[in-house]
């Protein structure tokens, strides 16, 4: 960027899902930090009509634009992204256009940056259906080729893109996700009790999983590993699998084999305000994923002072470091390592304290700084 003025940046938030899952948390956290960065960026946000009022309330300085009503439908949104979005950027004098979810306009009058969240569509292809795998593979390749800069949430994702797709490392920036400490924090005993009561678990301990129920998350093996670990215990902790419904049919098969005396709950989406009580109230937050681009649920559980059990796959060691316990991906390994944690309260307390401390290192402000540096590099 040649001038000393902050760049005028348009962030396309139309891809944020209504359930505010991982993508929503990334976009919301980033926008909040950008909005708070006084005089560092001239921020504009285009959002779906249903989201405009929400962003108007949570962002103080950003200019909020409304996308056409049709973008609620994915095909229409993708078409608008290629035509309407570049035109909107041009009409508003935008210097940099940022697309936060894999796809981006192929033709724009200003530089375009894009976030590629992970490379597992290439490294773990068996965990995606054919159409989804093909779409995101194509989108990733196109963005790596056409975007001025690509932002990724971990070094592991950067390295995989370089290894598999021969991506240019000089055009990739690593911006770790952050965690909102006002939304994810060590809950009070009252908050834990409230969530237990809502789940029908008053007086019963539980192991927690929070995330999308897609094959990559390895929920079926978590179910099998948990059942082996707790079946013979006098007061077996329940397993609570919270989050969206997803598309992993094998979960039902694993659940069908759970012994009748064990409790397994699938409450779906929990209220956002209940997540600290849910995560922080668990004996263990288990996340035995086959691989992640970042692993935001692990970080959020750490911020709630939950002892975390996860796998050392791809980016997860970058997030957990020495503050989490690691396991394998097979039921036998999960059972053994979960048993070890359930039998070792001092170790769980140690992990809870270490995870809470490590989580404070991941801030949306730091993520925003990397994004803004990338935009300054490409802005005319």
Secondary structure per residue as TSV (DSSP state, phi and psi in degrees):
chain	resnum	aa	ss	phi	psi
A	1	X	-	360.0	129.5
A	2	X	-	-86.7	-34.0
A	3	X	S	-89.2	167.6
A	4	X	S	-89.3	-0.1
A	5	X	S	-77.1	147.1
A	6	X	-	-65.7	143.5
A	7	X	-	-69.1	147.5
A	8	X	E	-90.6	110.6
A	9	X	E	-118.0	132.7
A	10	X	E	-107.2	121.5
A	11	X	E	-101.8	125.6
A	12	X	E	-86.6	104.3
A	13	X	-	-98.8	13.4
A	14	X	T	-71.5	-15.8
A	15	X	T	-86.5	-1.9
A	16	X	-	-71.1	123.9
A	17	X	-	-74.7	154.9
A	18	X	T	-64.0	-26.2
A	19	X	T	-76.9	-5.7
A	20	X	-	53.5	46.9
A	21	X	-	-72.4	-149.3
A	22	X	H	-58.0	-42.6
A	23	X	H	-65.2	-42.9
A	24	X	H	-62.7	-40.0
A	25	X	H	-66.9	-38.3
A	26	X	H	-62.3	-51.1
A	27	X	H	-65.1	-44.7
A	28	X	H	-63.1	-44.7
A	29	X	H	-64.2	-42.7
A	30	X	H	-64.5	-47.6
A	31	X	H	-62.0	-40.5
A	32	X	H	-61.1	-42.4
A	33	X	H	-70.3	-38.0
A	34	X	H	-65.0	-41.6
A	35	X	H	-63.2	-32.2
A	36	X	H	-83.8	-9.3
A	37	X	S	-83.3	85.7
A	38	X	T	-54.7	126.5
A	39	X	T	60.7	13.7
A	40	X	T	-93.4	-24.0
A	41	X	-	-156.1	142.1
A	42	X	E	-91.6	101.6
A	43	X	E	-95.8	130.4
A	44	X	E	-124.6	144.8
A	45	X	E	-132.2	129.6
A	46	X	E	-107.1	130.0
A	47	X	E	-135.8	163.5
A	48	X	-	-65.3	154.9
A	49	X	H	-55.5	-38.1
A	50	X	H	-70.1	-15.2
A	51	X	H	-102.9	-12.2
A	52	X	H	-60.4	-46.8
A	53	X	H	-62.3	-39.5
A	54	X	H	-62.9	-48.9
A	55	X	H	-65.6	-33.4
A	56	X	H	-61.6	-34.1
A	57	X	H	-80.3	-33.9
A	58	X	H	-94.2	-16.0
A	59	X	-	-110.0	126.4
A	60	X	S	-87.3	-39.3
A	61	X	S	-107.4	-24.8
A	62	X	-	-67.7	147.7
A	63	X	E	-90.9	126.1
A	64	X	E	-103.2	125.6
A	65	X	E	-110.4	151.2
A	66	X	E	-104.3	127.0
A	67	X	-	-80.7	160.2
A	68	X	-	-58.6	149.9
A	69	X	G	-59.2	-30.0
A	70	X	G	-65.7	-17.1
A	71	X	G	-70.8	-4.2
A	72	X	G	-65.2	-21.8
A	73	X	S	-96.2	128.5
A	74	X	H	-56.6	-47.0
A	75	X	H	-58.6	-40.4
A	76	X	H	-67.2	-38.7
A	77	X	H	-64.1	-42.6
A	78	X	H	-65.6	-37.0
A	79	X	H	-67.6	-43.4
A	80	X	H	-64.0	-34.7
A	81	X	H	-58.9	-34.6
A	82	X	H	-82.7	-23.8
A	83	X	T	-119.9	-57.8
A	84	X	H	-68.6	-38.6
A	85	X	H	-65.4	-47.8
A	86	X	H	-59.8	-36.8
A	87	X	H	-65.9	-41.8
A	88	X	H	-60.6	-42.2
A	89	X	H	-62.8	-42.7
A	90	X	H	-65.5	-42.5
A	91	X	H	-64.7	-25.6
A	92	X	T	-104.6	12.9
A	93	X	T	63.1	33.8
A	94	X	-	-72.2	138.4
A	95	X	S	-95.9	-29.3
A	96	X	E	-140.4	135.2
A	97	X	E	-112.0	124.9
A	98	X	E	-111.8	125.7
A	99	X	E	-106.6	118.1
A	100	X	-	-91.7	9.2
A	101	X	S	-148.6	75.1
A	102	X	S	68.9	-52.6
A	103	X	-	-90.5	157.9
A	104	X	-	-156.3	161.0
A	105	X	-	-63.8	140.0
A	106	X	S	-83.1	-25.0
A	107	X	S	-132.5	117.0
A	108	X	-	-143.2	155.5
A	109	X	S	-85.3	-1.7
A	110	X	S	-130.6	163.8
A	111	X	E	-60.8	145.3
A	112	X	E	-119.6	133.1
A	113	X	E	-116.6	154.4
A	114	X	E	-144.4	145.6
A	115	X	E	-96.8	124.6
A	116	X	-	-107.6	114.5
A	117	X	-	-80.6	-29.0
A	118	X	-	-165.6	170.0
A	119	X	-	-113.3	16.2
A	120	X	H	-70.9	-15.1
A	121	X	H	-64.8	-20.2
A	122	X	H	-100.5	-41.8
A	123	X	H	-84.3	-25.7
A	124	X	T	-128.5	54.3
A	125	X	G	-63.1	-26.9
A	126	X	G	-68.4	-11.9
A	127	X	G	-95.0	9.4
A	128	X	S	-129.8	148.4
A	129	X	-	-71.8	161.1
A	130	X	H	-59.6	-44.7
A	131	X	H	-68.5	-41.4
A	132	X	H	-67.2	-42.2
A	133	X	H	-60.5	-45.2
A	134	X	H	-64.7	-42.4
A	135	X	H	-61.8	-50.4
A	136	X	H	-74.4	-28.7
A	137	X	H	-63.4	-47.2
A	138	X	H	-63.1	-44.2
A	139	X	H	-62.5	-41.1
A	140	X	H	-65.2	-46.3
A	141	X	H	-61.0	-43.1
A	142	X	H	-64.7	-44.1
A	143	X	H	-65.2	-39.6
A	144	X	H	-62.7	-31.3
A	145	X	H	-83.8	-37.7
A	146	X	H	-101.2	-27.6
A	147	X	-	-72.7	148.0
A	148	X	S	-67.1	-39.4
A	149	X	E	-145.6	151.8
A	150	X	E	-117.9	132.8
A	151	X	E	-109.5	131.9
A	152	X	E	-126.4	155.4
A	153	X	S	-89.9	2.8
A	154	X	-	-160.2	158.1
A	155	X	H	-66.3	-33.9
A	156	X	H	-61.2	-42.6
A	157	X	H	-65.4	-43.9
A	158	X	H	-56.7	-48.2
A	159	X	H	-64.6	-37.9
A	160	X	H	-67.5	-39.3
A	161	X	H	-64.5	-37.4
A	162	X	H	-68.8	-44.1
A	163	X	H	-68.4	-43.9
A	164	X	H	-86.5	-40.4
A	165	X	H	-112.0	5.2
A	166	X	-	55.8	38.8
A	167	X	-	-65.7	150.2
A	168	X	-	-76.1	111.0
A	169	X	G	-64.5	-22.2
A	170	X	G	-76.0	-9.2
A	171	X	G	-111.7	12.7
A	172	X	E	-115.6	130.6
A	173	X	E	-116.1	134.8
A	174	X	E	-96.3	117.5
A	175	X	-	-124.6	100.5
A	176	X	-	-59.4	145.2
A	177	X	-	-67.4	161.6
A	178	X	-	-112.5	-175.8
A	179	X	-	-135.7	134.9
A	180	X	-	-78.4	107.4
A	181	X	T	-70.6	-13.6
A	182	X	T	-85.5	-18.4
A	183	X	T	-101.9	-27.9
A	184	X	S	-125.0	113.1
A	185	X	-	-156.5	162.6
A	186	X	-	-63.1	118.3
A	187	X	-	-77.4	158.5
A	188	X	-	-77.0	161.8
A	189	X	H	-56.0	-35.1
A	190	X	H	-66.1	-38.7
A	191	X	H	-66.8	-39.7
A	192	X	H	-62.6	-45.1
A	193	X	H	-64.0	-38.5
A	194	X	H	-62.2	-43.3
A	195	X	H	-68.2	-42.0
A	196	X	H	-57.4	-43.9
A	197	X	H	-63.4	-41.4
A	198	X	H	-65.7	-30.7
A	199	X	H	-85.5	-6.3
A	200	X	T	75.6	29.6
A	201	X	-	-117.0	24.7
A	202	X	T	-55.5	123.9
A	203	X	T	83.6	0.5
A	204	X	-	-120.1	135.2
A	205	X	-	-76.0	163.8
A	206	X	E	-154.6	158.5
A	207	X	E	-102.8	137.1
A	208	X	E	-111.4	140.0
A	209	X	E	-128.1	134.3
A	210	X	E	-133.3	120.7
A	211	X	S	162.2	178.9
A	212	X	-	-71.7	141.4
A	213	X	-	-92.6	66.8
A	214	X	S	-111.4	158.5
A	215	X	G	-53.6	-34.0
A	216	X	G	-62.8	-24.9
A	217	X	G	-77.4	-13.4
A	218	X	-	66.5	33.2
A	219	X	H	-64.3	-40.6
A	220	X	H	-56.4	-42.3
A	221	X	H	-71.8	-28.5
A	222	X	H	-64.3	-44.4
A	223	X	H	-59.3	-47.0
A	224	X	H	-65.3	-42.5
A	225	X	H	-66.2	-42.5
A	226	X	H	-61.5	-45.1
A	227	X	H	-59.8	-41.4
A	228	X	H	-66.3	-37.4
A	229	X	H	-71.5	-30.2
A	230	X	H	-114.2	-8.0
A	231	X	T	-57.0	-35.3
A	232	X	T	-101.2	9.1
A	233	X	S	-82.0	147.5
A	234	X	T	-65.0	-36.4
A	235	X	T	-127.6	75.6
A	236	X	-	-64.9	130.6
A	237	X	-	-68.2	146.4
A	238	X	E	-74.2	167.1
A	239	X	E	-116.4	125.7
A	240	X	E	-114.9	116.2
A	241	X	E	-105.0	100.3
A	242	X	E	-106.1	152.3
A	243	X	S	128.3	-171.8
A	244	X	-	-66.2	166.6
A	245	X	-	-73.1	-37.2
A	246	X	-	68.7	-161.6
A	247	X	S	-141.8	35.2
A	248	X	-	-100.8	96.7
A	249	X	T	-67.3	-20.9
A	250	X	H	-70.0	-18.3
A	251	X	H	-60.7	-44.5
A	252	X	H	-61.3	-37.5
A	253	X	H	-65.4	-41.2
A	254	X	H	-66.9	-40.6
A	255	X	H	-64.1	-35.9
A	256	X	H	-63.4	-23.2
A	257	X	T	-92.8	-0.6
A	258	X	S	-70.4	130.3
A	259	X	-	-54.7	145.6
A	260	X	T	-63.1	-26.5
A	261	X	T	-81.8	-4.2
A	262	X	S	-95.9	150.1
A	263	X	-	-106.9	126.3
A	264	X	E	-129.1	124.1
A	265	X	E	-115.0	140.2
A	266	X	E	-127.6	82.6
A	267	X	E	-79.5	-1.6
A	268	X	E	74.1	-150.2
A	269	X	S	-68.0	135.0
A	270	X	-	-97.1	156.2
A	271	X	-	-60.4	140.1
A	272	X	G	-55.4	-40.3
A	273	X	G	-67.4	-17.1
A	274	X	G	-90.7	-8.3
A	275	X	H	-63.5	-41.6
A	276	X	H	-59.5	-44.5
A	277	X	H	-64.6	-36.3
A	278	X	H	-68.7	-51.8
A	279	X	H	-70.4	-49.5
A	280	X	H	-69.5	-18.5
A	281	X	T	-90.5	-3.9
A	282	X	S	-81.7	147.0
A	283	X	S	-60.9	-40.9
A	284	X	E	-147.7	138.4
A	285	X	E	-98.2	113.8
A	286	X	E	-104.6	133.6
A	287	X	E	-147.5	69.8
A	288	X	-	-83.5	56.2
A	289	X	-	-67.1	150.9
A	290	X	S	-74.2	-16.3
A	291	X	-	162.1	141.9
A	292	X	-	-133.5	151.6
A	293	X	S	-75.6	-29.9
A	294	X	S	-142.1	-66.4
A	295	X	-	106.4	52.1
A	296	X	H	-59.8	-38.0
A	297	X	H	-59.7	-32.2
A	298	X	H	-65.5	-46.1
A	299	X	H	-64.0	-42.5
A	300	X	H	-65.9	-37.3
A	301	X	H	-65.5	-41.1
A	302	X	H	-60.2	-41.1
A	303	X	H	-65.4	-22.3
A	304	X	T	-93.4	10.5
A	305	X	T	62.6	38.4
A	306	X	-	-95.9	136.3
A	307	X	-	-66.2	127.9
A	308	X	E	-110.4	136.0
A	309	X	E	-117.8	118.0
A	310	X	E	-141.7	-173.5
A	311	X	E	-107.7	155.8
A	312	X	-	-87.8	42.9
A	313	X	-	-97.4	134.6
A	314	X	T	48.0	-116.3
A	315	X	T	-81.4	-13.0
A	316	X	H	-59.1	-37.7
A	317	X	H	-66.1	-25.4
A	318	X	H	-66.8	-32.5
A	319	X	H	-84.0	-50.5
A	320	X	H	-81.0	-32.2
A	321	X	T	53.9	-134.8
A	322	X	T	-91.9	8.4
A	323	X	S	-97.2	5.1
A	324	X	S	-130.9	164.0
A	325	X	E	-96.9	146.4
A	326	X	E	-114.2	150.6
A	327	X	E	-141.6	177.8
A	328	X	-	-91.5	-171.1
A	329	X	S	-100.3	-9.9
A	330	X	S	-92.4	153.1
A	331	X	H	-55.2	-39.7
A	332	X	H	-62.0	-41.9
A	333	X	H	-69.0	-43.3
A	334	X	H	-61.4	-43.1
A	335	X	H	-61.4	-45.3
A	336	X	H	-64.8	-44.7
A	337	X	H	-76.0	-32.8
A	338	X	H	-67.9	-40.8
A	339	X	H	-58.8	-44.0
A	340	X	H	-59.8	-39.9
A	341	X	H	-72.5	-41.3
A	342	X	H	-63.1	-29.2
A	343	X	T	-88.9	-0.4
A	344	X	-	-131.7	82.1
A	345	X	H	-61.5	-42.2
A	346	X	H	-57.4	-38.6
A	347	X	H	-65.7	-40.6
A	348	X	H	-62.6	-42.6
A	349	X	H	-64.4	-37.9
A	350	X	H	-64.6	-44.1
A	351	X	H	-65.8	-39.5
A	352	X	H	-59.8	-45.3
A	353	X	H	-68.4	-42.6
A	354	X	H	-67.1	-40.0
A	355	X	H	-65.1	-41.2
A	356	X	H	-60.8	-42.5
A	357	X	H	-67.0	-43.7
A	358	X	H	-67.3	-35.8
A	359	X	H	-59.7	-29.2
A	360	X	T	-67.1	-15.8
A	361	X	T	-77.7	-15.7
A	362	X	-	-104.1	106.4
A	363	X	-	-122.7	149.4
A	364	X	H	-68.9	-26.0
A	365	X	H	-62.0	-44.5
A	366	X	H	-64.4	-39.4
A	367	X	H	-62.8	-44.1
A	368	X	H	-61.8	-36.2
A	369	X	H	-61.9	-40.7
A	370	X	H	-66.1	-43.4
A	371	X	H	-59.7	-47.1
A	372	X	H	-65.5	-36.1
A	373	X	H	-63.5	-40.0
A	374	X	H	-63.9	-42.6
A	375	X	H	-67.2	-38.8
A	376	X	H	-63.8	-31.9
A	377	X	H	-68.6	-31.8
A	378	X	H	-104.1	-14.2
A	379	X	-	-65.1	137.5
A	380	X	-	-71.5	360.0
